[in-house]
Amino acid sequence: MHLHILGICGTFMGGLALIARSAGHKVTGCDTGVYPPMSTQLQEQGIELIEGFDAAQTSLSPDLFVIGNVVTRGNPLMEAILDQGLPYVSGPQWLGDHVLQNQHVLAVAGTHGKTTTSSMLAWILQDAGLAPNFLIGGIATNLGISARYDPSQRYFVIEADEYDTAFFDKRSKFVHYHARTAILNNLEFDHADIFPDLAAIETQFHHLVRTVAQSGCILYPKQDEALNRVIQKGCWSQQDHFGPGGRWTVVAGEADMSRFTIMCDGIAQGEVAWSLTGAHNASNALAAIAAAGHVNVPASRAIAALSRFSGIRRRMELRGTVNGIQVYDDFAHHPTAIQTTLDGLRKQIGTRRILAVLEPRSNTMKLGTMAARLPQALAQADYIYCFGEKTGKHALGWDPEQVFRDSTVPARGYADLDTLVQDVSRQAQPDDVILVMSNGGFGGIHEKLLQALEQIAAQAVS
């Protein structure tokens, strides 16, 4: 079967393309601004990529058009598909109907930590010899790719996003996945562009709970009030709990959580010692270990695997060091994630200065729904640089100068990227940490910062 995928360079749709190719289908796809790393990953697999959504692509005559949720009405190709009565389906539904039906699906849902926890879980299963299939919104260095599929293998780990499925299907993506083991990591308000309030997201999470079989298992932290409300609406599956008050808990070791002990039913299972830091990653590890236990991976084996887990690209990824100044890239784009990331970094580096560079790029952050929380979320930084375009696709609907007016940390807003780079690089001193936070490419800021720092260091020598 020939599938033509609209929106193929997104992390989910790109991963789906790799899976479809592994399932034996011919795959082509299109997107605007076809860009790496996904474009490179797809081209290496022999998948033809077309720039843009020209209506002439209907002449490819695929058996089915697979639609990503970036596609809206008014899209020229989508309008041609509708006008000509051509067959189409959403990406999540195609995956659920044609790939996941015969798999034991381990789904990882939640506002934060989905990519990291999914990667940890897939790595644990791989290390245990279970050769899992997976579709994850990032690339773990241990796994080397964002998606993998072998029909002969039983287990499938998937990052279960609550964002809507397509313009014609406003259910959350995860209702299509038929999860048998479901991690509900946490639940906060997000995606203000499609959900009016937290209660609306809780409804979608309950739809996920309703799809889990009685013999399946739902794992969640007991202390999360929103998730408790979700479960109280009705749950027909086994339940397991991690975190404070749960069956699976963490005993802190090092202050930065680079080393900690896993407990189950009050009995020590072993110690995780890894390169990651932060209480959030310890919690993610706990969830992954508990979920792996549901498919009979011993906790001791899972702990040993995580001690060799080396992280996710764009999750506190060190991009370079110049003159003792480290430049990190992190995906944090929600106030809670930003605060958690900074807390972990502060515990790791002590009193060294943190120069926090933020691009509020998600739809929720651009709308300004959570802008008032940002000064507190960034309070552990020493300097704050907030970037937001005034016009265009990623324009902010709020003024950073106003939001950070009463910040206890020196803060400044920018609409020009080059000016921001110049100011950050001039402020930076040896032993500083520059933490860049964005869920987009941020105009290649990491390389620009490193180049600017190298120029300053060269000038100082000469």
C-alpha positions in Angstrom: 0.0 0.0 0.0 1.2 3.5 -0.8 0.7 6.0 2.0 1.2 9.8 1.5 1.7 11.5 4.8 0.8 15.2 5.3 2.9 16.9 8.0 5.6 14.2 7.8 8.4 16.2 9.5 6.6 16.4 12.9 8.1 14.0 15.5 4.9 11.8 15.6 4.2 11.7 11.9 7.8 11.2 11.0 8.0 8.3 13.4 4.8 6.9 11.9 6.4 7.1 8.5 9.3 5.0 9.7 6.9 2.5 11.2 4.8 2.3 8.0 7.9 1.7 6.0 9.0 -1.1 8.3 5.5 -2.6 7.9 6.2 -2.9 4.2 4.3 0.1 2.9 5.5 2.5 0.3 5.7 5.9 2.0 6.0 9.4 0.7 5.2 12.6 2.5 5.1 16.4 2.5 5.6 19.3 4.9 6.5 23.0 4.9 10.1 23.8 5.6 11.3 20.2 5.4 14.0 20.2 8.0 16.5 18.0 9.9 16.8 15.9 12.0 13.6 14.3 10.9 14.1 15.0 7.2 17.5 13.4 7.4 16.2 10.4 9.3 13.4 9.9 6.7 15.6 10.3 3.7 18.1 7.8 5.1 15.2 5.3 5.1 14.5 6.1 1.4 11.3 8.1 2.1 10.6 10.7 -0.5 9.9 14.2 0.9 8.0 17.0 -0.9 8.2 20.6 0.2 4.8 22.2 0.7 1.2 21.1 0.4 0.6 21.6 -3.3 -2.7 20.2 -4.6 -0.8 18.6 -7.5 0.4 15.9 -5.0 -2.9 14.1 -5.5 -1.4 12.9 -8.8 0.8 10.6 -6.8 -2.3 8.5 -6.5 -1.6 6.9 -3.1 -3.9 4.3 -1.7 -4.4 6.5 1.4 -3.6 10.0 2.6 -2.5 10.0 6.3 -3.2 13.4 7.9 -1.2 15.0 10.7 -2.7 17.5 13.1 -0.8 20.4 11.7 -3.0 20.2 8.6 -6.0 22.5 8.7 -8.9 23.4 6.4 -7.7 25.7 3.7 -4.6 23.6 3.2 -4.4 23.3 -0.7 -3.7 19.5 -0.7 -6.3 18.8 2.0 -8.9 20.8 0.0 -8.1 18.8 -3.1 -8.4 15.5 -1.2 -11.8 16.5 0.0 -13.0 17.9 -3.3 -11.9 14.7 -5.1 -13.3 12.4 -2.5 -10.0 10.7 -1.9 -9.4 8.3 1.1 -7.8 9.8 4.1 -7.3 9.0 7.8 -5.6 10.6 10.8 -2.1 9.5 11.7 -3.1 8.2 15.2 -6.1 6.3 13.9 -4.0 4.6 11.1 -1.4 3.6 13.7 -4.0 2.2 16.1 -5.9 0.3 13.4 -3.0 -1.1 11.4 -0.1 -1.5 13.9 -1.1 -1.4 17.5 -4.0 -3.8 17.5 -1.7 -6.8 17.8 0.8 -5.3 20.3 1.0 -5.0 24.0 1.0 -1.2 24.1 2.8 0.6 26.9 1.6 4.2 26.7 3.2 7.1 28.5 0.9 10.1 29.1 1.1 13.3 31.1 1.8 17.0 30.9 5.5 16.5 31.5 8.1 13.8 31.0 6.5 11.8 28.3 9.5 11.7 25.9 12.0 11.0 28.7 9.9 8.3 30.4 9.0 6.6 27.1 12.7 6.5 26.2 13.6 5.1 29.6 11.0 2.4 29.3 11.9 1.4 25.8 15.6 1.2 26.8 14.7 -0.9 29.9 12.8 -3.4 27.7 15.6 -3.4 25.0 18.2 -4.0 27.7 16.1 -6.9 29.0 16.1 -8.5 25.6 12.5 -7.8 24.7 13.3 -5.8 21.5 10.4 -3.4 21.9 8.8 -1.4 19.1 8.5 2.2 19.9 7.3 5.7 18.7 8.8 8.5 20.8 8.8 12.3 20.3 12.6 12.5 20.7 15.8 10.5 20.2 17.4 8.8 23.2 21.1 8.3 22.6 20.8 4.7 23.8 18.1 3.9 21.2 19.6 6.0 18.3 16.2 6.6 16.5 12.8 7.9 17.4 10.7 5.0 16.1 11.2 1.3 15.4 8.8 -1.5 14.3 9.2 -5.2 13.8 5.8 -7.0 13.5 7.3 -10.1 15.1 7.9 -8.3 18.4 5.1 -8.1 21.0 5.7 -4.9 23.0 5.2 -1.3 21.7 6.2 1.7 23.8 4.5 4.9 22.7 4.5 8.5 23.8 0.8 9.2 24.4 0.0 12.8 23.6 -3.2 14.5 24.8 -3.1 16.9 21.9 -6.0 16.6 19.4 -5.8 14.0 16.6 -6.7 16.0 13.5 -8.9 18.8 12.3 -11.7 16.3 11.8 -11.1 14.3 15.0 -10.8 16.4 18.2 -10.2 13.5 20.5 -6.8 13.2 22.1 -4.3 11.1 20.1 -3.9 8.6 22.9 -7.5 7.2 22.6 -6.4 5.5 19.4 -3.5 3.6 21.0 -5.3 0.7 22.8 -3.0 0.9 25.8 -2.6 -2.2 28.0 0.0 -0.6 30.3 -0.6 3.1 30.8 1.6 5.6 32.7 -0.2 8.8 33.7 2.8 10.8 34.8 1.2 14.0 35.9 -1.6 16.3 34.8 -1.7 20.1 34.6 -3.4 22.6 32.4 -1.7 23.0 29.0 -2.6 23.3 25.3 -4.7 26.4 25.9 -5.3 26.7 22.2 -7.5 23.6 22.2 -8.6 23.0 25.9 -10.6 25.7 27.7 -9.6 24.4 31.2 -8.0 21.6 33.2 -11.4 19.8 33.5 -11.5 19.4 29.7 -8.1 17.7 29.7 -9.2 15.5 32.6 -12.1 14.3 30.4 -9.7 13.3 27.7 -7.5 11.4 30.2 -10.6 9.6 31.4 -11.3 8.6 27.8 -7.8 7.0 27.8 -8.6 5.2 31.1 -11.8 3.8 29.6 -9.8 2.1 26.8 -7.5 0.1 29.1 -8.5 -3.6 29.6 -9.3 -5.1 33.0 -6.1 -7.1 32.7 -4.2 -4.0 31.9 -2.5 -1.6 34.4 -2.7 2.1 35.0 0.2 3.6 36.9 0.0 7.1 38.4 1.2 9.2 41.3 -1.2 9.2 44.2 -0.5 12.8 45.1 -1.6 14.2 41.8 -5.1 15.7 42.5 -6.1 16.0 38.8 -5.2 12.4 38.1 -7.1 11.3 41.2 -10.2 13.1 39.8 -9.7 11.2 36.5 -9.6 7.8 38.2 -12.5 8.7 40.4 -14.7 9.1 37.3 -14.3 5.3 36.8 -11.5 2.8 36.4 -11.8 -0.8 35.3 -8.2 -1.8 35.3 -5.5 -2.8 37.7 -3.8 0.2 39.4 -0.3 0.8 40.7 1.1 3.9 42.2 4.5 5.6 42.3 5.8 8.6 44.2 5.1 9.7 47.7 2.5 7.4 49.3 2.7 4.9 46.4 4.1 1.4 46.2 7.1 2.5 44.2 9.1 5.3 45.8 12.5 7.0 45.7 14.9 7.5 48.5 17.1 10.5 47.8 20.8 9.9 47.5 22.8 12.8 46.1 21.2 16.3 46.3 21.0 16.6 42.5 19.4 13.1 42.2 22.3 11.7 40.2 22.2 8.8 42.6 19.1 7.4 44.4 17.5 4.2 45.7 14.4 2.6 44.3 11.9 1.2 46.9 9.0 -1.1 46.3 6.6 -2.0 49.1 9.2 -0.6 51.5 12.0 -2.9 50.3 15.1 -1.5 48.5 15.3 -2.7 44.9 18.7 -1.2 44.0 20.4 2.1 43.3 20.2 4.2 40.1 23.5 6.0 39.5 23.5 7.9 36.2 24.5 11.1 34.4 21.0 12.6 34.6 19.9 15.0 37.4 16.8 16.3 39.0 13.8 15.0 41.0 11.7 15.0 37.8 14.0 12.5 36.2 14.0 10.3 39.3 10.2 10.3 39.1 10.3 9.4 35.4 12.6 6.6 36.2 10.3 5.3 38.9 7.4 5.2 36.5 9.4 3.4 33.8 10.6 0.8 36.3 7.1 0.2 37.6 5.7 -0.1 34.0 8.5 -2.5 33.0 7.5 -4.6 36.0 4.0 -5.0 34.5 5.7 -6.9 31.6 7.8 -9.0 34.0 11.1 -7.1 33.9 12.6 -7.4 37.4 13.2 -4.1 39.1 16.9 -5.0 39.6 17.3 -5.5 35.8 15.4 -2.2 35.1 17.6 -0.3 37.6 20.8 -1.6 36.0 19.6 -0.6 32.6 18.8 3.0 33.8 22.2 3.3 35.3 23.4 3.1 31.7 20.8 5.5 30.3 22.5 8.6 28.9 19.5 10.8 28.2 17.5 12.4 25.4 18.7 14.9 22.8 17.4 18.4 23.8 16.8 17.4 27.4 19.6 19.2 29.2 21.9 18.5 26.3 25.3 20.1 26.5 25.8 21.7 23.1 29.3 23.0 23.7 31.8 24.7 26.1 33.8 27.8 25.3 36.2 29.4 27.8 34.6 27.5 30.7 31.1 28.6 29.7 28.7 25.8 29.1 25.7 26.1 26.7 22.9 23.7 27.3 19.7 23.0 25.2 16.5 22.0 26.9 13.0 21.4 25.6 11.3 22.9 28.7 8.3 25.1 27.5 5.8 25.0 30.4 6.3 26.9 33.7 6.4 23.7 35.7 9.0 22.1 33.4 11.0 25.3 33.4 11.1 25.5 37.2 11.9 21.8 37.5 14.7 22.0 35.0 16.3 25.0 36.8 15.9 23.3 40.2 17.8 20.3 39.0 20.5 22.4 37.3 20.9 24.6 40.4 21.4 21.5 42.6 23.9 20.2 40.2 26.1 23.3 39.8 25.7 25.0 43.1 26.4 28.8 43.1 27.6 29.0 39.5 25.7 31.6 37.5 22.8 30.5 35.3 21.9 32.7 32.3 18.4 31.5 31.3 17.4 32.1 27.7 13.7 31.3 27.0 11.6 31.2 23.8 7.9 30.8 24.8 7.1 29.0 21.5 4.3 26.6 22.3 0.7 27.7 21.5 -0.1 27.9 25.2 2.9 30.0 26.0 2.4 32.3 23.0 -1.1 33.0 24.1 0.2 34.2 27.5 -2.1 31.9 29.5 0.8 31.0 31.8 3.0 34.1 31.4 2.4 35.3 34.9 4.0 32.1 36.3 7.3 32.6 34.4 9.1 35.0 36.9 8.7 32.4 39.7 9.5 29.5 37.3 12.8 31.2 36.4 13.6 32.5 39.9 16.7 30.2 40.3 18.4 31.8 37.3 20.8 34.8 37.7 19.8 36.5 34.5 16.7 36.0 32.3 16.5 36.6 28.5 13.1 36.2 27.0 12.7 36.1 23.2 9.5 36.7 21.3 8.8 37.8 17.8 6.4 40.7 17.4 4.8 39.5 14.2 4.6 36.2 12.3 3.8 32.6 13.2 5.6 32.6 16.5 4.6 36.1 17.7 3.9 36.5 21.4 0.5 37.8 22.5 2.1 39.4 25.6 5.0 41.7 26.5 7.9 40.1 28.2 9.0 43.4 29.7 5.7 43.7 31.4 5.6 40.1 32.7 9.1 40.4 34.2 8.7 43.9 35.4 8.7 42.9 39.1 11.0 39.9 38.7 13.5 39.3 41.5 16.0 38.2 38.8 17.3 40.8 36.2 15.2 40.1 33.1 14.9 41.5 29.6 12.7 40.8 26.6 14.0 40.6 23.0 12.4 40.6 19.5 15.7 40.5 17.7 17.7 37.2 18.0 21.1 38.7 17.1 20.8 41.3 19.8 19.9 38.7 22.3 22.9 36.6 21.3 25.2 39.5 21.6 23.9 40.5 25.1 24.1 36.9 26.5 27.6 36.3 25.1 28.9 39.6 26.5 27.3 38.9 29.9 28.7 35.4 30.2 31.8 34.7 32.2 34.0 31.6 32.7 32.2 29.0 34.8 28.7 30.3 33.8 26.0 28.1 32.4 23.8 29.3 29.6 20.5 27.4 29.6 18.5 27.7 26.4 14.9 26.6 26.7 12.5 26.2 23.7 10.4 23.5 22.0 11.5 24.7 18.6 14.7 25.4 16.7 15.1 28.9 18.1 16.8 30.2 15.0 19.9 28.1 15.6 20.7 30.1 18.7 23.0 27.4 20.3 25.5 27.6 17.5 25.2 31.4 17.3 26.0 31.7 21.0 29.0 29.3 20.8 30.4 31.3 17.8 29.9 34.6 19.6 31.6 33.2 22.7 34.5 31.9 20.6 34.9 35.4 19.0 35.0 37.1 22.4 37.5 34.5 23.7 39.7 35.1 20.6 39.6 38.9 21.0 40.6 38.6 24.7 43.7 36.6 23.7 44.7 38.9 20.9 
